[in-house]
Amino acid sequence: MSRKIVIADDEPITRMNIAEMLEEAGYNVVGQAVDGFDAVELCKKHHPDLVILDVKMPLLDGLMAAKIIKEEGLRCGVILLTAYSGKEFVDKAKEVGVLNYLVKPVTEKAILPAVEIAIHKAEEFQKIKDETEKINERLEARIFIDRAKSSLMKRDEINEEEAYNYIRKMSMDKRCSMKEISRIILLNEETR
């Protein structure tokens, strides 16, 4: 599977050179932008595996574009590309969550390993995020179910197993989740 990459740099020659290096290595450069705003839009459109952003660009710089990409959950890794290697830029890059930082001029020897590692890290982070969301969803469902069981036990003077079986049966009968049935039971109790 060819990995999709977006490149954003206001210098056309730099963009062209990076695109050429990546395409020769088998990557699919799906978009090129002259500023961070266009890079964000390309990420929304193409859902790349990675975006390479120059730090200094007009309209929206690479740091702000990286921050937006992260905040909007666009599921791609970010490499910052810059002529500046000062500590303040590196610290800002860490703050916005970029996965790598390359100093210009970029060589094939430097960019290819950086791209591969950044894509791998982005995939790992996404798996962790997805697993965390699933765990949170199950925990939230468990809380609703426990509260609904407690409510049913008080209201109908039944034991915990009977309350659970009632919620489960309603869930199957109505073809919806036990969490949703529990939420409705609790809403119904609030209106009484």
C-alpha positions as CSV (number, residue, x, y, z in Angstrom):
1,M,0.0,0.0,0.0
2,S,1.4,3.3,-1.1
3,R,1.5,5.9,1.8
4,K,-0.2,9.2,1.0
5,I,1.8,12.4,1.8
6,V,1.0,16.1,1.6
7,I,3.8,18.6,1.3
8,A,3.6,22.3,2.2
9,D,6.4,24.7,1.6
10,D,6.2,28.2,0.1
11,E,9.4,27.5,-1.9
12,P,8.4,25.6,-5.1
13,I,11.8,24.1,-5.7
14,T,11.9,22.6,-2.2
15,R,8.4,21.2,-2.6
16,M,9.3,19.7,-6.0
17,N,12.6,18.2,-4.7
18,I,10.8,16.6,-1.7
19,A,8.0,15.3,-3.8
20,E,10.4,13.8,-6.3
21,M,12.4,12.1,-3.5
22,L,9.3,10.6,-1.9
23,E,7.7,9.5,-5.2
24,E,10.9,7.7,-6.2
25,A,10.9,5.9,-2.9
26,G,7.3,4.7,-3.6
27,Y,5.2,7.2,-1.6
28,N,2.2,8.9,-3.1
29,V,2.4,12.7,-2.9
30,V,-1.4,13.5,-3.0
31,G,-1.1,17.3,-2.6
32,Q,1.3,20.2,-2.5
33,A,0.5,23.5,-0.8
34,V,2.2,26.9,-0.6
35,D,0.9,27.7,2.9
36,G,-0.5,26.0,6.0
37,F,-4.1,26.9,5.3
38,D,-4.0,25.0,2.0
39,A,-2.1,22.1,3.7
40,V,-4.9,21.7,6.2
41,E,-7.5,21.7,3.4
42,L,-5.5,19.1,1.5
43,C,-5.4,16.9,4.6
44,K,-9.2,17.2,5.0
45,K,-9.6,16.2,1.4
46,H,-7.0,13.4,1.0
47,H,-6.6,12.0,4.6
48,P,-2.9,11.5,4.1
49,D,-0.7,9.3,6.3
50,L,1.8,12.2,6.7
51,V,2.1,15.9,6.1
52,I,5.4,17.7,5.7
53,L,5.1,21.3,6.7
54,D,7.6,24.1,6.4
55,V,7.6,26.2,9.6
56,K,7.7,29.6,7.9
57,M,4.9,30.0,5.4
58,P,2.5,32.9,4.5
59,L,-1.0,33.1,5.9
60,L,-0.7,30.1,8.3
61,D,2.7,28.8,9.4
62,G,3.6,25.2,9.8
63,L,3.4,25.2,13.6
64,M,-0.2,26.5,13.5
65,A,-1.2,24.2,10.7
66,A,0.2,21.2,12.7
67,K,-1.8,22.4,15.7
68,I,-5.0,22.6,13.6
69,I,-4.4,19.2,12.0
70,K,-4.0,17.6,15.5
71,E,-7.0,19.5,17.0
72,E,-9.2,18.5,14.1
73,G,-8.2,14.8,14.5
74,L,-7.1,14.5,10.9
75,R,-5.3,11.3,11.7
76,C,-2.0,12.1,10.0
77,G,1.5,12.4,11.3
78,V,3.4,15.7,10.9
79,I,7.0,16.4,10.1
80,L,8.2,20.0,10.3
81,L,10.7,21.3,7.8
82,T,12.6,24.4,8.5
83,A,15.8,26.4,8.1
84,Y,15.7,27.1,11.8
85,S,17.1,24.7,14.3
86,G,16.8,27.0,17.4
87,K,15.6,25.5,20.7
88,E,12.5,27.7,20.6
89,F,11.3,26.2,17.3
90,V,12.0,22.7,18.6
91,D,10.1,23.3,21.8
92,K,7.1,24.7,19.8
93,A,7.2,21.7,17.6
94,K,7.1,19.4,20.6
95,E,4.1,21.4,22.0
96,V,2.0,20.9,18.9
97,G,2.9,17.2,18.7
98,V,4.9,16.8,15.5
99,L,6.6,13.5,15.0
100,N,9.8,14.7,13.5
101,Y,11.7,17.9,12.7
102,L,14.0,18.2,9.7
103,V,16.4,21.1,9.0
104,K,16.9,22.4,5.4
105,P,18.4,21.6,3.1
106,V,16.7,18.2,3.1
107,T,18.5,15.2,1.6
108,E,17.1,11.9,0.6
109,K,19.2,10.2,3.3
110,A,17.6,12.3,6.0
111,I,14.0,12.5,4.8
112,L,13.2,8.8,4.0
113,P,14.0,7.4,7.4
114,A,12.2,10.4,9.1
115,V,9.1,9.8,6.9
116,E,9.0,6.1,7.7
117,I,9.4,6.6,11.4
118,A,6.8,9.4,11.5
119,I,4.2,7.3,9.6
120,H,4.9,4.4,12.0
121,K,4.5,6.6,15.1
122,A,1.3,8.2,13.7
123,E,-0.2,4.7,13.2
124,E,0.8,3.7,16.7
125,F,-0.7,6.8,18.2
126,Q,-3.9,6.4,16.3
127,K,-4.2,2.8,17.5
128,I,-3.8,3.9,21.1
129,K,-6.3,6.7,20.6
130,D,-8.8,4.3,19.0
131,E,-8.4,1.8,21.9
132,T,-8.8,4.5,24.5
133,E,-12.0,5.7,22.8
134,K,-13.4,2.1,22.9
135,I,-12.5,1.7,26.5
136,N,-14.1,5.1,27.4
137,E,-17.2,4.1,25.5
138,R,-17.5,0.8,27.3
139,L,-16.9,2.5,30.6
140,E,-19.6,5.1,29.9
141,A,-22.0,2.3,28.8
142,R,-21.2,0.4,32.0
143,I,-22.0,3.4,34.1
144,F,-25.4,3.9,32.4
145,I,-26.2,0.3,32.8
146,D,-25.3,0.2,36.5
147,R,-27.3,3.3,37.2
148,A,-30.3,1.9,35.2
149,K,-30.1,-1.4,37.1
150,S,-30.1,0.4,40.4
151,S,-33.1,2.4,39.4
152,L,-35.0,-0.7,38.2
153,M,-34.1,-2.6,41.4
154,K,-35.6,0.2,43.5
155,R,-38.6,0.9,41.4
156,D,-39.6,-2.8,40.7
157,E,-38.1,-4.3,43.8
158,I,-36.1,-6.8,41.8
159,N,-32.5,-8.1,42.2
160,E,-29.5,-7.0,40.2
161,E,-29.6,-10.1,37.9
162,E,-33.3,-9.5,37.0
163,A,-32.6,-5.8,36.4
164,Y,-29.7,-6.7,34.1
165,N,-31.7,-9.3,32.2
166,Y,-34.6,-6.8,31.7
167,I,-32.2,-4.2,30.2
168,R,-30.6,-6.9,28.0
169,K,-34.0,-8.2,26.8
170,M,-35.2,-4.7,26.0
171,S,-31.9,-4.1,24.1
172,M,-32.5,-7.2,22.0
173,D,-36.2,-6.5,21.4
174,K,-35.6,-2.9,20.4
175,R,-32.4,-3.7,18.5
176,C,-30.3,-1.0,20.2
177,S,-27.5,-1.0,22.7
178,M,-27.9,-1.7,26.4
179,K,-26.4,1.7,27.0
180,E,-29.2,3.4,25.0
181,I,-31.9,1.4,26.8
182,S,-30.3,2.3,30.1
183,R,-30.2,6.0,29.1
184,I,-33.9,5.9,28.3
185,I,-34.8,4.1,31.6
186,L,-32.9,6.9,33.4
187,L,-34.6,9.6,31.4
188,N,-38.0,8.1,32.2
189,E,-37.1,8.0,35.9
190,E,-36.2,11.7,35.8
191,T,-39.6,12.6,34.4
192,R,-41.5,10.8,37.2
